[in-house]
Every structure is written in C-alpha cells, then in structure tokens.
C-alpha cells in the first residue's frame, strides 16, 4: 500500500507540474522492493522537492521511513525527473516447531 500511495502522488506531481509527454514506471522486487518513475518534463529543482512546503515529498519520505526505505529525486533541467523509491524486503520469518 505504501508504494501504491507514493506512485499515486508521483503521477499527480507529473500531471500538475512536470509538463511531461512521457512517463516510464518500473517496479521490481529484487533485492528490494523498488519503484522508479522517470518523466521527460521540465525537471524538478533541488529546492522544490527539499522545501518544507513540498508536502507530497515530505509525505513520501514519511511513508518509507518505518520500513527503512529511501527515496531519491534527481531533476535534469529541461530533460525530466527521475524518482527512485526503495524498501528493503523483510527476511522470511523462521518458524520452529518443537
């Protein structure tokens, strides 16, 4: 559910702010749960996503934190934005029977 909500927020950001014509989304689960979203929009600036007013990005960071996850945002002026979200997969629980 965490990744789905982050995915929703990122696509909303692309639609509202990026002026993009293309979005690529990748989801993988090895060796961690990873979501990557790349667009060809205007490119986010560092001050935009690090700002205390950037509540969407703040919320994303808060969502991954309890899982030991991370979010990385890279903007390329005039070329787009890449966002990577990673959440470690938990080791399977060992069950011991006496």
Secondary structure, DSSP 8 states (H G I E B T S, - for coil): -HHHHHHHHHHHHIIIII--S-EEEEEE-SSEEEEEEEE-SS---HHHHHSTT-HHHHHHHHHHHTTT-EEEEEEETTTEEEEEEEEE----------
